[in-house]
Amino acid sequence: MTITINIPKTAEQCAALLEHIQSGEEILLAQGGIAIARVVPISLPTQPRIPGQDKGKVAIASDFNAPLPENILNDFVRF
C-alpha cells in the first residue's frame, strides 16, 4: 500500500510514517498535491553472504588487465 502525504504534514507525523515504512509500506511525499519523492523501506538480504560460495564458478582471463585495443579506445572521449 502507498500513502501520499503533503510535505507540511510530514514533520508532525514523522513517527507514524516511520512505523508504516518499517512495516513495508512506501510513502509518497507531495508538494501541492504532486508527488515529488518516494520513501521506501530498505530491503535487507534474505540470507547472509558466505565467503567462497562461488569458488570455481568464476574465471578471470589471463589478459584481463591488458591494454584495450586502439579501435575500442577510440570510442572513449579523451580530454
mmCIF file of the N, C-alpha and C atoms, coordinates in Angstrom:
data_MODEL
# 
_entry.id   MODEL 
# 
loop_
_atom_site.group_PDB 
_atom_site.id 
_atom_site.type_symbol 
_atom_site.label_atom_id 
_atom_site.label_alt_id 
_atom_site.label_comp_id 
_atom_site.label_asym_id 
_atom_site.label_entity_id 
_atom_site.label_seq_id 
_atom_site.pdbx_PDB_ins_code 
_atom_site.Cartn_x 
_atom_site.Cartn_y 
_atom_site.Cartn_z 
_atom_site.occupancy 
_atom_site.B_iso_or_equiv 
_atom_site.pdbx_formal_charge 
_atom_site.auth_seq_id 
_atom_site.auth_comp_id 
_atom_site.auth_asym_id 
_atom_site.auth_atom_id 
_atom_site.pdbx_PDB_model_num 
ATOM 1   N N  . MET A 1 1  ? 0.840  -1.177  0.000   1.00 0.00 ? 1  MET A N  1 
ATOM 2   C CA . MET A 1 1  ? 0.000  0.000   0.000   1.00 0.00 ? 1  MET A CA 1 
ATOM 3   C C  . MET A 1 1  ? 0.886  1.240   0.000   1.00 0.00 ? 1  MET A C  1 
ATOM 4   N N  . THR A 1 2  ? 0.479  2.268   -0.702  1.00 0.00 ? 2  THR A N  1 
ATOM 5   C CA . THR A 1 2  ? 1.216  3.523   -0.759  1.00 0.00 ? 2  THR A CA 1 
ATOM 6   C C  . THR A 1 2  ? 0.422  4.606   -0.055  1.00 0.00 ? 2  THR A C  1 
ATOM 7   N N  . ILE A 1 3  ? 1.105  5.376   0.758   1.00 0.00 ? 3  ILE A N  1 
ATOM 8   C CA . ILE A 1 3  ? 0.489  6.508   1.447   1.00 0.00 ? 3  ILE A CA 1 
ATOM 9   C C  . ILE A 1 3  ? 1.043  7.773   0.821   1.00 0.00 ? 3  ILE A C  1 
ATOM 10  N N  . THR A 1 4  ? 0.161  8.722   0.485   1.00 0.00 ? 4  THR A N  1 
ATOM 11  C CA . THR A 1 4  ? 0.606  10.013  -0.036  1.00 0.00 ? 4  THR A CA 1 
ATOM 12  C C  . THR A 1 4  ? 0.364  11.061  1.032   1.00 0.00 ? 4  THR A C  1 
ATOM 13  N N  . ILE A 1 5  ? 1.383  11.868  1.301   1.00 0.00 ? 5  ILE A N  1 
ATOM 14  C CA . ILE A 1 5  ? 1.268  12.896  2.340   1.00 0.00 ? 5  ILE A CA 1 
ATOM 15  C C  . ILE A 1 5  ? 1.921  14.171  1.845   1.00 0.00 ? 5  ILE A C  1 
ATOM 16  N N  . ASN A 1 6  ? 1.289  15.312  2.126   1.00 0.00 ? 6  ASN A N  1 
ATOM 17  C CA . ASN A 1 6  ? 1.860  16.597  1.757   1.00 0.00 ? 6  ASN A CA 1 
ATOM 18  C C  . ASN A 1 6  ? 2.987  16.951  2.720   1.00 0.00 ? 6  ASN A C  1 
ATOM 19  N N  . ILE A 1 7  ? 4.035  17.557  2.212   1.00 0.00 ? 7  ILE A N  1 
ATOM 20  C CA . ILE A 1 7  ? 5.249  17.829  2.974   1.00 0.00 ? 7  ILE A CA 1 
ATOM 21  C C  . ILE A 1 7  ? 5.000  18.571  4.293   1.00 0.00 ? 7  ILE A C  1 
ATOM 22  N N  . PRO A 1 8  ? 4.160  19.618  4.354   1.00 0.00 ? 8  PRO A N  1 
ATOM 23  C CA . PRO A 1 8  ? 3.978  20.302  5.640   1.00 0.00 ? 8  PRO A CA 1 
ATOM 24  C C  . PRO A 1 8  ? 3.515  19.378  6.768   1.00 0.00 ? 8  PRO A C  1 
ATOM 25  N N  . LYS A 1 9  ? 2.826  18.293  6.444   1.00 0.00 ? 9  LYS A N  1 
ATOM 26  C CA . LYS A 1 9  ? 2.326  17.391  7.486   1.00 0.00 ? 9  LYS A CA 1 
ATOM 27  C C  . LYS A 1 9  ? 3.336  16.320  7.893   1.00 0.00 ? 9  LYS A C  1 
ATOM 28  N N  . THR A 1 10 ? 4.457  16.191  7.160   1.00 0.00 ? 10 THR A N  1 
ATOM 29  C CA . THR A 1 10 ? 5.397  15.121  7.465   1.00 0.00 ? 10 THR A CA 1 
ATOM 30  C C  . THR A 1 10 ? 6.066  15.290  8.817   1.00 0.00 ? 10 THR A C  1 
ATOM 31  N N  . ALA A 1 11 ? 6.400  16.521  9.195   1.00 0.00 ? 11 ALA A N  1 
ATOM 32  C CA . ALA A 1 11 ? 7.089  16.752  10.471  1.00 0.00 ? 11 ALA A CA 1 
ATOM 33  C C  . ALA A 1 11 ? 6.226  16.315  11.645  1.00 0.00 ? 11 ALA A C  1 
ATOM 34  N N  . GLU A 1 12 ? 4.954  16.629  11.592  1.00 0.00 ? 12 GLU A N  1 
ATOM 35  C CA . GLU A 1 12 ? 4.092  16.283  12.721  1.00 0.00 ? 12 GLU A CA 1 
ATOM 36  C C  . GLU A 1 12 ? 3.730  14.795  12.748  1.00 0.00 ? 12 GLU A C  1 
ATOM 37  N N  . GLN A 1 13 ? 3.905  14.099  11.651  1.00 0.00 ? 13 GLN A N  1 
ATOM 38  C CA . GLN A 1 13 ? 3.545  12.684  11.584  1.00 0.00 ? 13 GLN A CA 1 
ATOM 39  C C  . GLN A 1 13 ? 4.748  11.769  11.383  1.00 0.00 ? 13 GLN A C  1 
ATOM 40  N N  . CYS A 1 14 ? 5.936  12.274  11.632  1.00 0.00 ? 14 CYS A N  1 
ATOM 41  C CA . CYS A 1 14 ? 7.170  11.536  11.331  1.00 0.00 ? 14 CYS A CA 1 
ATOM 42  C C  . CYS A 1 14 ? 7.204  10.153  11.983  1.00 0.00 ? 14 CYS A C  1 
ATOM 43  N N  . ALA A 1 15 ? 6.915  10.054  13.268  1.00 0.00 ? 15 ALA A N  1 
ATOM 44  C CA . ALA A 1 15 ? 6.998  8.761   13.963  1.00 0.00 ? 15 ALA A CA 1 
ATOM 45  C C  . ALA A 1 15 ? 6.019  7.759   13.359  1.00 0.00 ? 15 ALA A C  1 
ATOM 46  N N  . ALA A 1 16 ? 4.811  8.204   13.071  1.00 0.00 ? 16 ALA A N  1 
ATOM 47  C CA . ALA A 1 16 ? 3.802  7.307   12.500  1.00 0.00 ? 16 ALA A CA 1 
ATOM 48  C C  . ALA A 1 16 ? 4.218  6.865   11.098  1.00 0.00 ? 16 ALA A C  1 
ATOM 49  N N  . LEU A 1 17 ? 4.801  7.786   10.315  1.00 0.00 ? 17 LEU A N  1 
ATOM 50  C CA . LEU A 1 17 ? 5.243  7.438   8.970   1.00 0.00 ? 17 LEU A CA 1 
ATOM 51  C C  . LEU A 1 17 ? 6.357  6.402   9.017   1.00 0.00 ? 17 LEU A C  1 
ATOM 52  N N  . LEU A 1 18 ? 7.290  6.546   9.961   1.00 0.00 ? 18 LEU A N  1 
ATOM 53  C CA . LEU A 1 18 ? 8.377  5.571   10.095  1.00 0.00 ? 18 LEU A CA 1 
ATOM 54  C C  . LEU A 1 18 ? 7.837  4.182   10.440  1.00 0.00 ? 18 LEU A C  1 
ATOM 55  N N  . GLU A 1 19 ? 6.787  4.138   11.238  1.00 0.00 ? 19 GLU A N  1 
ATOM 56  C CA . GLU A 1 19 ? 6.181  2.836   11.557  1.00 0.00 ? 19 GLU A CA 1 
ATOM 57  C C  . GLU A 1 19 ? 5.603  2.195   10.302  1.00 0.00 ? 19 GLU A C  1 
ATOM 58  N N  . HIS A 1 20 ? 4.960  2.990   9.455   1.00 0.00 ? 20 HIS A N  1 
ATOM 59  C CA . HIS A 1 20 ? 4.417  2.467   8.196   1.00 0.00 ? 20 HIS A CA 1 
ATOM 60  C C  . HIS A 1 20 ? 5.542  1.938   7.303   1.00 0.00 ? 20 HIS A C  1 
ATOM 61  N N  . ILE A 1 21 ? 6.630  2.693   7.223   1.00 0.00 ? 21 ILE A N  1 
ATOM 62  C CA . ILE A 1 21 ? 7.756  2.286   6.385   1.00 0.00 ? 21 ILE A CA 1 
ATOM 63  C C  . ILE A 1 21 ? 8.357  0.981   6.910   1.00 0.00 ? 21 ILE A C  1 
ATOM 64  N N  . GLN A 1 22 ? 8.523  0.880   8.230   1.00 0.00 ? 22 GLN A N  1 
ATOM 65  C CA . GLN A 1 22 ? 9.092  -0.330  8.818   1.00 0.00 ? 22 GLN A CA 1 
ATOM 66  C C  . GLN A 1 22 ? 8.201  -1.551  8.596   1.00 0.00 ? 22 GLN A C  1 
ATOM 67  N N  . SER A 1 23 ? 6.904  -1.324  8.407   1.00 0.00 ? 23 SER A N  1 
ATOM 68  C CA . SER A 1 23 ? 6.008  -2.451  8.162   1.00 0.00 ? 23 SER A CA 1 
ATOM 69  C C  . SER A 1 23 ? 5.938  -2.814  6.680   1.00 0.00 ? 23 SER A C  1 
ATOM 70  N N  . GLY A 1 24 ? 6.738  -2.113  5.835   1.00 0.00 ? 24 GLY A N  1 
ATOM 71  C CA . GLY A 1 24 ? 6.829  -2.475  4.428   1.00 0.00 ? 24 GLY A CA 1 
ATOM 72  C C  . GLY A 1 24 ? 6.098  -1.549  3.479   1.00 0.00 ? 24 GLY A C  1 
ATOM 73  N N  . GLU A 1 25 ? 5.418  -0.539  3.982   1.00 0.00 ? 25 GLU A N  1 
ATOM 74  C CA . GLU A 1 25 ? 4.691  0.378   3.109   1.00 0.00 ? 25 GLU A CA 1 
ATOM 75  C C  . GLU A 1 25 ? 5.629  1.429   2.541   1.00 0.00 ? 25 GLU A C  1 
ATOM 76  N N  . GLU A 1 26 ? 5.237  2.029   1.423   1.00 0.00 ? 26 GLU A N  1 
ATOM 77  C CA . GLU A 1 26 ? 6.008  3.137   0.878   1.00 0.00 ? 26 GLU A CA 1 
ATOM 78  C C  . GLU A 1 26 ? 5.210  4.418   1.066   1.00 0.00 ? 26 GLU A C  1 
ATOM 79  N N  . ILE A 1 27 ? 5.936  5.519   1.206   1.00 0.00 ? 27 ILE A N  1 
ATOM 80  C CA . ILE A 1 27 ? 5.332  6.832   1.427   1.00 0.00 ? 27 ILE A CA 1 
ATOM 81  C C  . ILE A 1 27 ? 5.685  7.726   0.251   1.00 0.00 ? 27 ILE A C  1 
ATOM 82  N N  . LEU A 1 28 ? 4.692  8.389   -0.318  1.00 0.00 ? 28 LEU A N  1 
ATOM 83  C CA . LEU A 1 28 ? 4.937  9.391   -1.342  1.00 0.00 ? 28 LEU A CA 1 
ATOM 84  C C  . LEU A 1 28 ? 4.848  10.754  -0.686  1.00 0.00 ? 28 LEU A C  1 
ATOM 85  N N  . LEU A 1 29 ? 5.895  11.557  -0.840  1.00 0.00 ? 29 LEU A N  1 
ATOM 86  C CA . LEU A 1 29 ? 5.876  12.924  -0.330  1.00 0.00 ? 29 LEU A CA 1 
ATOM 87  C C  . LEU A 1 29 ? 5.400  13.818  -1.459  1.00 0.00 ? 29 LEU A C  1 
ATOM 88  N N  . ALA A 1 30 ? 4.424  14.666  -1.150  1.00 0.00 ? 30 ALA A N  1 
ATOM 89  C CA . ALA A 1 30 ? 3.830  15.511  -2.179  1.00 0.00 ? 30 ALA A CA 1 
ATOM 90  C C  . ALA A 1 30 ? 3.938  16.971  -1.793  1.00 0.00 ? 30 ALA A C  1 
ATOM 91  N N  . GLN A 1 31 ? 4.014  17.798  -2.801  1.00 0.00 ? 31 GLN A N  1 
ATOM 92  C CA . GLN A 1 31 ? 4.038  19.242  -2.598  1.00 0.00 ? 31 GLN A CA 1 
ATOM 93  C C  . GLN A 1 31 ? 2.946  19.813  -3.503  1.00 0.00 ? 31 GLN A C  1 
ATOM 94  N N  . GLY A 1 32 ? 1.961  20.435  -2.890  1.00 0.00 ? 32 GLY A N  1 
ATOM 95  C CA . GLY A 1 32 ? 0.834  20.943  -3.655  1.00 0.00 ? 32 GLY A CA 1 
ATOM 96  C C  . GLY A 1 32 ? 0.052  19.834  -4.326  1.00 0.00 ? 32 GLY A C  1 
ATOM 97  N N  . GLY A 1 33 ? 0.019  18.665  -3.718  1.00 0.00 ? 33 GLY A N  1 
ATOM 98  C CA . GLY A 1 33 ? -0.711 17.540  -4.267  1.00 0.00 ? 33 GLY A CA 1 
ATOM 99  C C  . GLY A 1 33 ? 0.032  16.765  -5.343  1.00 0.00 ? 33 GLY A C  1 
ATOM 100 N N  . ILE A 1 34 ? 1.257  17.171  -5.675  1.00 0.00 ? 34 ILE A N  1 
ATOM 101 C CA . ILE A 1 34 ? 2.049  16.490  -6.710  1.00 0.00 ? 34 ILE A CA 1 
ATOM 102 C C  . ILE A 1 34 ? 3.178  15.730  -6.034  1.00 0.00 ? 34 ILE A C  1 
ATOM 103 N N  . ALA A 1 35 ? 3.244  14.430  -6.291  1.00 0.00 ? 35 ALA A N  1 
ATOM 104 C CA . ALA A 1 35 ? 4.280  13.588  -5.685  1.00 0.00 ? 35 ALA A CA 1 
ATOM 105 C C  . ALA A 1 35 ? 5.655  14.019  -6.182  1.00 0.00 ? 35 ALA A C  1 
ATOM 106 N N  . ILE A 1 36 ? 6.592  14.207  -5.225  1.00 0.00 ? 36 ILE A N  1 
ATOM 107 C CA . ILE A 1 36 ? 7.953  14.611  -5.598  1.00 0.00 ? 36 ILE A CA 1 
ATOM 108 C C  . ILE A 1 36 ? 9.014  13.644  -5.083  1.00 0.00 ? 36 ILE A C  1 
ATOM 109 N N  . ALA A 1 37 ? 8.649  12.753  -4.168  1.00 0.00 ? 37 ALA A N  1 
ATOM 110 C CA . ALA A 1 37 ? 9.637  11.807  -3.634  1.00 0.00 ? 37 ALA A CA 1 
ATOM 111 C C  . ALA A 1 37 ? 8.924  10.567  -3.120  1.00 0.00 ? 37 ALA A C  1 
ATOM 112 N N  . ARG A 1 38 ? 9.662  9.463   -3.104  1.00 0.00 ? 38 ARG A N  1 
ATOM 113 C CA . ARG A 1 38 ? 9.138  8.208   -2.589  1.00 0.00 ? 38 ARG A CA 1 
ATOM 114 C C  . ARG A 1 38 ? 10.080 7.716   -1.496  1.00 0.00 ? 38 ARG A C  1 
ATOM 115 N N  . VAL A 1 39 ? 9.522  7.367   -0.355  1.00 0.00 ? 39 VAL A N  1 
ATOM 116 C CA . VAL A 1 39 ? 10.301 6.807   0.745   1.00 0.00 ? 39 VAL A CA 1 
ATOM 117 C C  . VAL A 1 39 ? 9.890  5.341   0.861   1.00 0.00 ? 39 VAL A C  1 
ATOM 118 N N  . VAL A 1 40 ? 10.861 4.459   0.683   1.00 0.00 ? 40 VAL A N  1 
ATOM 119 C CA . VAL A 1 40 ? 10.569 3.023   0.717   1.00 0.00 ? 40 VAL A CA 1 
ATOM 120 C C  . VAL A 1 40 ? 11.474 2.342   1.739   1.00 0.00 ? 40 VAL A C  1 
ATOM 121 N N  . PRO A 1 41 ? 11.013 1.228   2.292   1.00 0.00 ? 41 PRO A N  1 
ATOM 122 C CA . PRO A 1 41 ? 11.872 0.514   3.237   1.00 0.00 ? 41 PRO A CA 1 
ATOM 123 C C  . PRO A 1 41 ? 13.064 -0.104  2.511   1.00 0.00 ? 41 PRO A C  1 
ATOM 124 N N  . ILE A 1 42 ? 14.166 -0.187  3.202   1.00 0.00 ? 42 ILE A N  1 
ATOM 125 C CA . ILE A 1 42 ? 15.355 -0.839  2.650   1.00 0.00 ? 42 ILE A CA 1 
ATOM 126 C C  . ILE A 1 42 ? 15.152 -2.338  2.780   1.00 0.00 ? 42 ILE A C  1 
ATOM 127 N N  . SER A 1 43 ? 15.327 -3.044  1.675   1.00 0.00 ? 43 SER A N  1 
ATOM 128 C CA . SER A 1 43 ? 15.180 -4.498  1.736   1.00 0.00 ? 43 SER A CA 1 
ATOM 129 C C  . SER A 1 43 ? 16.522 -5.094  2.153   1.00 0.00 ? 43 SER A C  1 
ATOM 130 N N  . LEU A 1 44 ? 16.483 -5.858  3.187   1.00 0.00 ? 44 LEU A N  1 
ATOM 131 C CA . LEU A 1 44 ? 17.691 -6.498  3.701   1.00 0.00 ? 44 LEU A CA 1 
ATOM 132 C C  . LEU A 1 44 ? 17.916 -7.819  2.990   1.00 0.00 ? 44 LEU A C  1 
ATOM 133 N N  . PRO A 1 45 ? 19.172 -8.245  2.859   1.00 0.00 ? 45 PRO A N  1 
ATOM 134 C CA . PRO A 1 45 ? 19.435 -9.535  2.215   1.00 0.00 ? 45 PRO A CA 1 
ATOM 135 C C  . PRO A 1 45 ? 18.704 -10.650 2.956   1.00 0.00 ? 45 PRO A C  1 
ATOM 136 N N  . THR A 1 46 ? 18.179 -11.597 2.213   1.00 0.00 ? 46 THR A N  1 
ATOM 137 C CA . THR A 1 46 ? 17.413 -12.671 2.841   1.00 0.00 ? 46 THR A CA 1 
ATOM 138 C C  . THR A 1 46 ? 18.301 -13.728 3.492   1.00 0.00 ? 46 THR A C  1 
ATOM 139 N N  . GLN A 1 47 ? 19.542 -13.831 3.042   1.00 0.00 ? 47 GLN A N  1 
ATOM 140 C CA . GLN A 1 47 ? 20.457 -14.787 3.652   1.00 0.00 ? 47 GLN A CA 1 
ATOM 141 C C  . GLN A 1 47 ? 21.854 -14.183 3.717   1.00 0.00 ? 47 GLN A C  1 
ATOM 142 N N  . PRO A 1 48 ? 22.622 -14.578 4.700   1.00 0.00 ? 48 PRO A N  1 
ATOM 143 C CA . PRO A 1 48 ? 23.959 -13.998 4.836   1.00 0.00 ? 48 PRO A CA 1 
ATOM 144 C C  . PRO A 1 48 ? 24.871 -14.436 3.692   1.00 0.00 ? 48 PRO A C  1 
ATOM 145 N N  . ARG A 1 49 ? 25.826 -13.575 3.368   1.00 0.00 ? 49 ARG A N  1 
ATOM 146 C CA . ARG A 1 49 ? 26.822 -13.917 2.353   1.00 0.00 ? 49 ARG A CA 1 
ATOM 147 C C  . ARG A 1 49 ? 27.771 -14.961 2.925   1.00 0.00 ? 49 ARG A C  1 
ATOM 148 N N  . ILE A 1 50 ? 28.113 -15.920 2.103   1.00 0.00 ? 50 ILE A N  1 
ATOM 149 C CA . ILE A 1 50 ? 29.023 -16.979 2.532   1.00 0.00 ? 50 ILE A CA 1 
ATOM 150 C C  . ILE A 1 50 ? 30.292 -16.863 1.695   1.00 0.00 ? 50 ILE A C  1 
ATOM 151 N N  . PRO A 1 51 ? 31.419 -16.519 2.331   1.00 0.00 ? 51 PRO A N  1 
ATOM 152 C CA . PRO A 1 51 ? 32.666 -16.395 1.571   1.00 0.00 ? 51 PRO A CA 1 
ATOM 153 C C  . PRO A 1 51 ? 33.013 -17.696 0.857   1.00 0.00 ? 51 PRO A C  1 
ATOM 154 N N  . GLY A 1 52 ? 33.389 -17.579 -0.412  1.00 0.00 ? 52 GLY A N  1 
ATOM 155 C CA . GLY A 1 52 ? 33.823 -18.732 -1.184  1.00 0.00 ? 52 GLY A CA 1 
ATOM 156 C C  . GLY A 1 52 ? 32.708 -19.548 -1.801  1.00 0.00 ? 52 GLY A C  1 
ATOM 157 N N  . GLN A 1 53 ? 31.455 -19.109 -1.690  1.00 0.00 ? 53 GLN A N  1 
ATOM 158 C CA . GLN A 1 53 ? 30.354 -19.929 -2.207  1.00 0.00 ? 53 GLN A CA 1 
ATOM 159 C C  . GLN A 1 53 ? 30.357 -20.048 -3.736  1.00 0.00 ? 53 GLN A C  1 
ATOM 160 N N  . ASP A 1 54 ? 31.046 -19.148 -4.426  1.00 0.00 ? 54 ASP A N  1 
ATOM 161 C CA . ASP A 1 54 ? 31.123 -19.224 -5.880  1.00 0.00 ? 54 ASP A CA 1 
ATOM 162 C C  . ASP A 1 54 ? 32.490 -19.697 -6.374  1.00 0.00 ? 54 ASP A C  1 
ATOM 163 N N  . LYS A 1 55 ? 33.263 -20.278 -5.483  1.00 0.00 ? 55 LYS A N  1 
ATOM 164 C CA . LYS A 1 55 ? 34.590 -20.749 -5.857  1.00 0.00 ? 55 LYS A CA 1 
ATOM 165 C C  . LYS A 1 55 ? 34.486 -21.759 -6.999  1.00 0.00 ? 55 LYS A C  1 
ATOM 166 N N  . GLY A 1 56 ? 35.307 -21.544 -8.033  1.00 0.00 ? 56 GLY A N  1 
ATOM 167 C CA . GLY A 1 56 ? 35.300 -22.427 -9.178  1.00 0.00 ? 56 GLY A CA 1 
ATOM 168 C C  . GLY A 1 56 ? 34.274 -22.055 -10.237 1.00 0.00 ? 56 GLY A C  1 
ATOM 169 N N  . LYS A 1 57 ? 33.412 -21.073 -9.967  1.00 0.00 ? 57 LYS A N  1 
ATOM 170 C CA . LYS A 1 57 ? 32.385 -20.665 -10.920 1.00 0.00 ? 57 LYS A CA 1 
ATOM 171 C C  . LYS A 1 57 ? 32.796 -19.436 -11.726 1.00 0.00 ? 57 LYS A C  1 
ATOM 172 N N  . VAL A 1 58 ? 33.849 -18.759 -11.290 1.00 0.00 ? 58 VAL A N  1 
ATOM 173 C CA . VAL A 1 58 ? 34.276 -17.528 -11.946 1.00 0.00 ? 58 VAL A CA 1 
ATOM 174 C C  . VAL A 1 58 ? 35.679 -17.720 -12.492 1.00 0.00 ? 58 VAL A C  1 
ATOM 175 N N  . ALA A 1 59 ? 35.883 -17.312 -13.746 1.00 0.00 ? 59 ALA A N  1 
ATOM 176 C CA . ALA A 1 59 ? 37.209 -17.397 -14.353 1.00 0.00 ? 59 ALA A CA 1 
ATOM 177 C C  . ALA A 1 59 ? 37.626 -16.009 -14.821 1.00 0.00 ? 59 ALA A C  1 
ATOM 178 N N  . ILE A 1 60 ? 38.839 -15.621 -14.508 1.00 0.00 ? 60 ILE A N  1 
ATOM 179 C CA . ILE A 1 60 ? 39.371 -14.330 -14.930 1.00 0.00 ? 60 ILE A CA 1 
ATOM 180 C C  . ILE A 1 60 ? 40.393 -14.592 -16.023 1.00 0.00 ? 60 ILE A C  1 
ATOM 181 N N  . ALA A 1 61 ? 40.173 -13.953 -17.172 1.00 0.00 ? 61 ALA A N  1 
ATOM 182 C CA . ALA A 1 61 ? 41.069 -14.151 -18.312 1.00 0.00 ? 61 ALA A CA 1 
ATOM 183 C C  . ALA A 1 61 ? 42.481 -13.695 -17.967 1.00 0.00 ? 61 ALA A C  1 
ATOM 184 N N  . SER A 1 62 ? 43.463 -14.358 -18.539 1.00 0.00 ? 62 SER A N  1 
ATOM 185 C CA . SER A 1 62 ? 44.860 -14.025 -18.249 1.00 0.00 ? 62 SER A CA 1 
ATOM 186 C C  . SER A 1 62 ? 45.221 -12.626 -18.750 1.00 0.00 ? 62 SER A C  1 
ATOM 187 N N  . ASP A 1 63 ? 44.538 -12.147 -19.781 1.00 0.00 ? 63 ASP A N  1 
ATOM 188 C CA . ASP A 1 63 ? 44.824 -10.805 -20.308 1.00 0.00 ? 63 ASP A CA 1 
ATOM 189 C C  . ASP A 1 63 ? 43.821 -9.755  -19.802 1.00 0.00 ? 63 ASP A C  1 
ATOM 190 N N  . PHE A 1 64 ? 43.172 -10.044 -18.706 1.00 0.00 ? 64 PHE A N  1 
ATOM 191 C CA . PHE A 1 64 ? 42.133 -9.165  -18.159 1.00 0.00 ? 64 PHE A CA 1 
ATOM 192 C C  . PHE A 1 64 ? 42.640 -7.744  -17.919 1.00 0.00 ? 64 PHE A C  1 
ATOM 193 N N  . ASN A 1 65 ? 43.883 -7.582  -17.556 1.00 0.00 ? 65 ASN A N  1 
ATOM 194 C CA . ASN A 1 65 ? 44.435 -6.271  -17.228 1.00 0.00 ? 65 ASN A CA 1 
ATOM 195 C C  . ASN A 1 65 ? 45.261 -5.677  -18.383 1.00 0.00 ? 65 ASN A C  1 
ATOM 196 N N  . ALA A 1 66 ? 45.188 -6.300  -19.546 1.00 0.00 ? 66 ALA A N  1 
ATOM 197 C CA . ALA A 1 66 ? 45.957 -5.819  -20.707 1.00 0.00 ? 66 ALA A CA 1 
ATOM 198 C C  . ALA A 1 66 ? 45.313 -4.549  -21.271 1.00 0.00 ? 66 ALA A C  1 
ATOM 199 N N  . PRO A 1 67 ? 46.100 -3.704  -21.915 1.00 0.00 ? 67 PRO A N  1 
ATOM 200 C CA . PRO A 1 67 ? 45.527 -2.500  -22.526 1.00 0.00 ? 67 PRO A CA 1 
ATOM 201 C C  . PRO A 1 67 ? 44.471 -2.868  -23.575 1.00 0.00 ? 67 PRO A C  1 
ATOM 202 N N  . LEU A 1 68 ? 43.469 -2.007  -23.712 1.00 0.00 ? 68 LEU A N  1 
ATOM 203 C CA . LEU A 1 68 ? 42.425 -2.235  -24.709 1.00 0.00 ? 68 LEU A CA 1 
ATOM 204 C C  . LEU A 1 68 ? 42.963 -1.974  -26.109 1.00 0.00 ? 68 LEU A C  1 
ATOM 205 N N  . PRO A 1 69 ? 42.405 -2.638  -27.109 1.00 0.00 ? 69 PRO A N  1 
ATOM 206 C CA . PRO A 1 69 ? 42.817 -2.375  -28.487 1.00 0.00 ? 69 PRO A CA 1 
ATOM 207 C C  . PRO A 1 69 ? 42.505 -0.925  -28.873 1.00 0.00 ? 69 PRO A C  1 
ATOM 208 N N  . GLU A 1 70 ? 43.274 -0.396  -29.800 1.00 0.00 ? 70 GLU A N  1 
ATOM 209 C CA . GLU A 1 70 ? 43.148 1.010   -30.216 1.00 0.00 ? 70 GLU A CA 1 
ATOM 210 C C  . GLU A 1 70 ? 41.739 1.338   -30.720 1.00 0.00 ? 70 GLU A C  1 
ATOM 211 N N  . ASN A 1 71 ? 41.109 0.417   -31.475 1.00 0.00 ? 71 ASN A N  1 
ATOM 212 C CA . ASN A 1 71 ? 39.775 0.698   -32.005 1.00 0.00 ? 71 ASN A CA 1 
ATOM 213 C C  . ASN A 1 71 ? 38.729 0.855   -30.899 1.00 0.00 ? 71 ASN A C  1 
ATOM 214 N N  . ILE A 1 72 ? 38.897 0.181   -29.786 1.00 0.00 ? 72 ILE A N  1 
ATOM 215 C CA . ILE A 1 72 ? 37.981 0.356   -28.649 1.00 0.00 ? 72 ILE A CA 1 
ATOM 216 C C  . ILE A 1 72 ? 38.315 1.640   -27.906 1.00 0.00 ? 72 ILE A C  1 
ATOM 217 N N  . LEU A 1 73 ? 39.586 1.923   -27.696 1.00 0.00 ? 73 LEU A N  1 
ATOM 218 C CA . LEU A 1 73 ? 39.987 3.148   -27.009 1.00 0.00 ? 73 LEU A CA 1 
ATOM 219 C C  . LEU A 1 73 ? 39.495 4.385   -27.737 1.00 0.00 ? 73 LEU A C  1 
ATOM 220 N N  . ASN A 1 74 ? 39.416 4.325   -29.064 1.00 0.00 ? 74 ASN A N  1 
ATOM 221 C CA . ASN A 1 74 ? 38.955 5.473   -29.843 1.00 0.00 ? 74 ASN A CA 1 
ATOM 222 C C  . ASN A 1 74 ? 37.487 5.804   -29.605 1.00 0.00 ? 74 ASN A C  1 
ATOM 223 N N  . ASP A 1 75 ? 36.720 4.864   -29.060 1.00 0.00 ? 75 ASP A N  1 
ATOM 224 C CA . ASP A 1 75 ? 35.303 5.114   -28.766 1.00 0.00 ? 75 ASP A CA 1 
ATOM 225 C C  . ASP A 1 75 ? 35.130 5.939   -27.503 1.00 0.00 ? 75 ASP A C  1 
ATOM 226 N N  . PHE A 1 76 ? 36.145 6.074   -26.692 1.00 0.00 ? 76 PHE A N  1 
ATOM 227 C CA . PHE A 1 76 ? 36.067 6.844   -25.463 1.00 0.00 ? 76 PHE A CA 1 
ATOM 228 C C  . PHE A 1 76 ? 36.465 8.294   -25.725 1.00 0.00 ? 76 PHE A C  1 
ATOM 229 N N  . VAL A 1 77 ? 35.834 9.201   -24.998 1.00 0.00 ? 77 VAL A N  1 
ATOM 230 C CA . VAL A 1 77 ? 36.161 10.619  -25.140 1.00 0.00 ? 77 VAL A CA 1 
ATOM 231 C C  . VAL A 1 77 ? 37.449 10.894  -24.378 1.00 0.00 ? 77 VAL A C  1 
ATOM 232 N N  . ARG A 1 78 ? 38.361 11.570  -25.037 1.00 0.00 ? 78 ARG A N  1 
ATOM 233 C CA . ARG A 1 78 ? 39.624 11.941  -24.368 1.00 0.00 ? 78 ARG A CA 1 
ATOM 234 C C  . ARG A 1 78 ? 39.632 13.430  -24.125 1.00 0.00 ? 78 ARG A C  1 
ATOM 235 N N  . PHE A 1 79 ? 40.098 13.811  -22.950 1.00 0.00 ? 79 PHE A N  1 
ATOM 236 C CA . PHE A 1 79 ? 40.151 15.232  -22.574 1.00 0.00 ? 79 PHE A CA 1 
ATOM 237 C C  . PHE A 1 79 ? 41.553 15.742  -22.679 1.00 0.00 ? 79 PHE A C  1 
# 
